[in-house]
Amino acid sequence: MNKHDDLATRFAVCVDNEGNEASLELGKLYEVIRDDEAVKHGYLRVIDESGEDYWHAAKMFYLIEVPSELATTLHNLYRAA
């Protein structure tokens, strides 16, 4: 999936962390929070390594579809960490 305006998937893989090495790991799956304003400006709102959500350039991620059960499990795992 390559359309960054469709955030129904809510997860993305980091494919570029240049300049954000401390907050994003290449190849790692991140939870995306729906934020229409971020998308409008070419960003995704992502929960990064700090555990906080920030705008990161959408081109740094590849959105993926995950089954709803997996999405719920991942969301709960990330919140527990």
C-alpha positions in Angstrom: 0.0 0.0 0.0 1.5 3.3 -0.9 -1.3 5.8 -0.3 -0.5 7.8 2.8 -4.0 9.3 3.0 -5.6 5.9 3.8 -4.6 5.2 7.4 -7.1 2.4 8.0 -4.1 0.1 8.3 -2.7 2.0 11.3 0.8 0.4 11.0 3.8 1.3 8.9 7.3 0.0 8.5 10.2 2.5 8.7 12.2 2.4 5.5 14.2 5.6 6.0 15.4 7.0 9.4 18.0 9.5 8.2 18.2 12.3 10.8 15.9 10.4 13.1 18.2 7.5 14.1 17.5 7.8 17.8 13.7 7.8 17.4 13.1 5.4 14.5 14.6 2.0 13.7 14.9 0.8 10.1 12.6 -2.1 9.3 10.6 -1.7 12.5 6.8 -1.7 12.6 5.3 1.4 14.1 1.7 2.3 15.0 0.2 5.2 13.1 -2.4 7.5 14.6 -4.9 8.9 12.3 -4.2 12.6 11.8 -5.7 14.3 8.7 -3.7 17.5 9.3 -0.4 15.6 9.3 -1.3 13.7 6.1 -2.3 17.0 4.5 1.3 18.2 5.0 3.0 15.0 3.9 3.5 13.5 7.4 2.3 10.5 9.4 1.7 10.7 13.2 3.7 7.8 14.5 4.4 6.5 17.9 8.2 6.3 17.8 10.9 4.9 20.1 10.2 7.5 22.8 6.7 6.1 23.2 5.3 9.5 22.2 3.6 10.3 18.9 5.2 12.7 16.5 4.9 13.8 12.9 7.4 12.1 10.7 7.7 12.5 6.9 5.3 10.0 5.3 8.1 9.0 2.7 10.0 7.5 5.6 7.4 4.7 6.0 5.6 2.0 4.1 2.0 1.6 5.2 0.9 -2.0 5.6 -2.4 -3.7 6.2 -2.6 -6.0 9.2 -5.5 -8.2 10.3 -7.6 -6.5 12.9 -6.7 -9.1 15.6 -3.0 -8.5 15.0 -3.6 -4.7 15.0 -5.3 -5.0 18.4 -2.5 -7.3 19.8 0.3 -5.0 18.5 -1.5 -1.9 20.0 -1.8 -3.6 23.4 1.9 -4.8 23.3 3.1 -1.3 22.4 1.1 0.3 25.2 2.5 -2.3 27.7 6.1 -1.7 26.8 
